[in-house]
Amino acid sequence: MEGFSIVSDKATTQDNASLSVSTPLGKDALILTEFSGTEYVSDLFDFTLVMQSASGAQDLDLSKLVGAHLTVTLVDGAGAKRIIDGLCTRVVQTATSYVADLRPWLWMLGLSSDNRIYQSMTAVDIIKQVFSTLGYSDVKDSTTATYTKRDYCVQYGESCLNFVSRLMEEEGICYFFTHAAGAHTLVLADDSSAFTAVSGVSPVPFLALPPGKDWVDGAHVTACSLEQSVTSGAYQADDYNFTTPSTELKASVTGKSGAPQIYDYPGNYTTKGQGDGFTSIRLAALQAGAKRLTGTSVARGFTAGQKFTLSGHPRSDLNADWVLHSVQHRATYREYDNRFTALPSATTFRPPRRAVAPRIAGTQPAIVVGKSGKEIYTDQYGRVKVQFYWDQQGKNDENSSCWVRVAQGWAGKGWGSFFLPRVGMEVIVSFLDGNPDQPIITGCVYNGTNTTPYTLTDDQTKSTIKSNSSEGGKGFNEIRFEDKADSEEIFVQAQKDMTVLINNSRTTTVDAADDTLTLNKGNRSVTITKGNDTLTISEGNRTSAVSKGNETHSVKGTRGVTVEGAETRTNKDAFSQNVTKDYTLKVDGDITIEASGAVTIKAGKGLTMSSGQAMNISSSAALTAKATSDATLQGMNATVKADTGATLQGGATVTVKGSAQATIDGGGMTTVKGGLIQLN
C-alpha cells in the first residue's frame, strides 16, 4: 500500500494513516483502529468507532466526547480522502479501549418530542423551522418543487424526528448528508439533480476479486448483483372536502397494467390536483426498489446520496449511472471495503412511508378563542378557533388553531339546528380518523368557570336552552322546561322581540286553569288579512276593561250582535251614535226612553210616529206641537180638552169644520169673537 502508513492498534499517532479520527480530546489522544457502520438515503447513518488511547490512559473524560463532533478520515492508496462527521451519541470505555457510536445531528431529534401546531406553512418550511427551533442550521434545501401551504399541521405526541420524517415522506422528499471536518449537512432533495457524483474516480470500474483474495486497494466495484422485484403497479386514493362536497376527489396513477393496486382513504388532500400529486409520490415510493444494484466495493468515496457510473461489467446494461442508496462501510488499520445498494439514476427516489402518523383515539377538551374583545368569532361555515390545553405556543387568540367545524344536531341545506360555541366556552374535540390535523367539535361542557344556568342540585328538574345577549351579556333568550312533579312548566323569554310565523293553522288548547296575556307597555295588534275571527265562551263570562284610554271598533261590512239574555250598557259620559244611512230599532216588547234632562228627536225630513194602540203624549209642564207649515190633528174623533181654558187661535183665520156636523159646546159660556163673525 503506497501513500500512507498502516496504523496498528499499538500506534501512538495517526499521521499519514489510512484511518484516523479527530476528537475534542486533542490530536492523537485516541487512535482509530476500526470503523464500521451504514449510511443511507432517507435514514440515519450509524457508525461504530473502536479507538485506543495512545497513552494507555484509562481515565479520559468521556463527557468531552458525548454529544461532540467526531470526524473520521478514510484515505485510499491514491491519497483520496473520504471524511465522515457525526455526533458521538454513546461511548463505552474498557481499559484503554474506547468504543463510540457516531450518528447525525438529526438523530438528536429523536430525543425531543412536542405537541405543536403549524399553520399556513409548506412542509419544507415546517421542517426547517423545527430544525431551527432546536438549534440546528446545517441544512441545505435542494428541493425543486413548489409545495402547497398546509392550513393546519400538528405535531402531536411524537418525536421531532418522527414528525419531520413523516412530512418528508408525505411530500416525497428524501434526505442525505454531506460531510466536512467538524460538521455534516443534511440535504433535502426531491429530484435526482441533487445527487452529485462520487469524488475520486469516474467511472468506477468493475474489478472482480481474484480467487482467494478478499481485498484490494483502489476505487473498484468488486462484486455486484442486479435485483428486480414485484411491486404494486397502481395507486388510488380518495378524500372528501366539505367545502366542495359534490366534487370527485378520487385520484389514481398506474405504473403497470394488471399489477397489484393500493387503495388509500383518506388520502389527506383537499383538491384533485393534490391527489394526483400524492398518488404519484406514493406509487414512486412503492416502486423505488423494483430494480436495484447490490454489491461490494473498495471505493472509500462511496457516499449515500451520490451517484457513480459503473464500467467494465460483463452485463452491459449495468454499465450505467447509479445513485447510492445505502453504503455499509468496514475499515480497519489494514483494509477497507463496503457493501452498497444503488438505484438507477433515472429513478426519482421517493422515501417509503415508515414514520408513524399520530392518532388521537379519544376526545380532547379545548377553549374557544377569537380576536381580542370578540365574544363571537366565526366564519361562513360556522367554524370556530380553539386553544388546546397541550399547545404551549398558542396565545389564546384567533391564531391558536385552524377553523374547526362544529357538529350540530341537524344540518340540512339551509335548515337544521345551529348553536355556535362562543369565545371562552369549553368544547369537546374529536378528530376525523383520529388525525390531529382534522379536529371537529362534538359538544360543549360546563366547568368551574362556566357554570350551569341553574343551581344544581337544587334545580335538577329544570332543562333549558338559554342564550346570552351579545355583546355585553346583559340579557338572554330562553326556553326552559320544569319537570318537577305537579310544578311542570314551559317558560319562554324573548329578551327583546318575539316573532312567530305559522304558515297554516294554529291550535292552542288550555285544558284547565287560566290563559293570561299581560302587555306591560306598548300596543297589541291582531290582523286577519282574510278570514274570520270567532270567540266562543261555552260557559262563563267575558269582561273587557280599558282602564285608561279609548276603545274603537271599525267594521267595513255589517255587524250583528245577538244577546240571548238581558243587555245592560252604562255610559258615564256622553253617548253618541252616528248612522250614515237608515237606522231601524225593532223591539218585540216595550221601549222605554228615560232621560233626566230633555229628550230631543229631530228629523231632517218627515217624522212619523205610529202606534198600534193608543198613543199618549204627556208633559208635566207645557206641551207644544208646532209646525212652520200646516199642522193637522186627525182621528175618528178628535177632542181638545183643557181643565181650565182652551184657545184656538190663528194669526189670520181659524176654521172649525165638520163634513157632517161641527159642534162647539161650552158647558158654561161659549165665546166666539172676531173682527167679523160669519155664522151660516
SULVENBEL-V840914 format. One line per field, one symbol per residue. ss: DSSP state (H for helix, E for strand, C for the rest). phi: phi as a letter, one per 30 degrees, with the letter a starting at -180 (. if undefined). A space follows every 10 residues. Layout:
ss = ???
phi = ???
This chain:
ss = CCCCECCCCC CCCCCCECEE EECCCCCCCE EEEEEEEEEE CCCCCEEEEE EEECCCCCCC CHHHCCCCEE EEEEECCCCC EEEEEEEEEE EEEECCEEEE EEECHHHHHH HCEEEEEECC ECHHHHHHHH HHHCCCCCEE ECCCCCCCCE CCEEEEEEEH HHHHHHHHHH HCCEEEEEEE CCEEEEEEEC CHHHCEECCC CCCEEECCCC CCCCCCCCCE EEEEEEEECC CCCEEEEECC CHHHCCCCCC EEEECCCCCC EEEEECCCCC CHHHHHHHHH HHHHHHHCCC EEEEEEECCC CCCCCEEEEE ECCCCHHHCC EEEEEEEEEE EECCCEEEEE EEEECCCCCC CCCCCCCCCC CCCEEEEEEC CCCCCCCCCC CCCEEEEECC CCCCCCCCCC CCCEEECCCC ECCCCECCCC CCCCCEEEEE EHHHCCCCEE EEEEECCCCC CCCCCCCCCC CEEEEECCCC CCCCCCCEEE EECCCCCCEE EEECCCCCCC CCCCCCCCCC CCCCCCCCCC CCCCCCCCCC CCCCCCCCCC CCCCCCCCCC CCCCCCCCCC CCCCCCCCCC CCCCCCCCCC CCCCCCCCCC CCCCCCCCCC CCCCCCCCCC CCCCCCCCCC CCCCCCCCCC CCCCCCCCCC CCCCCCCCCC CCCCCCCCCC CCCCCCCCCC CCCCCCCCCC
phi = .cjacdccdc dcbcehddbb bcbddjdidb cdcbbakbcb ciaddbcccc bbddcidcbd ddddcdicdc ccbcbcddid cbcbcacdca bbcbhccbcb ccbdddeddd ccbacbccbh bdedddedde edddjcbdbb ccdcdccddc dabccbhbdd dddddddddd ciccbabcbb diabcdccbb addddddddj aadcddbddd eiccabckbb ccaabccbbd bdcabbbbab bddbdcddcd bbbbcbdide cccbbddibb bddddddddd ddddddcecd baccabacdd ddbejccbcd biddcddddb dbcdcbbccb bbdcababcb bbcedddddc dddcddddbc dccbdacdba deicdbbabd cicbcbcddd ddcdchbdcd addcdcdcda bcdibkcbbc dcejdcbccc bdhidddbdb dclcbdbdcc dddbdccecd dcbacbcbeb cjicaacabb cccdeibeac cbbcdbcbbb cbdbdbbbbc daicbbcccd ajcbbbccda kcbbcbcdak cbbbbcdakc bbcbbdcdbb bbbdcdbbbb cdbdbbbcbd bdbbbbbdcc bbcbbdcdcb cbbdcdbcbb bdbdbcbbbd bdbbcbbdcd bbcbaebcbc bbdcbbbcbb dbbbccbbdc abbcbcdcbc cbbadbcccb
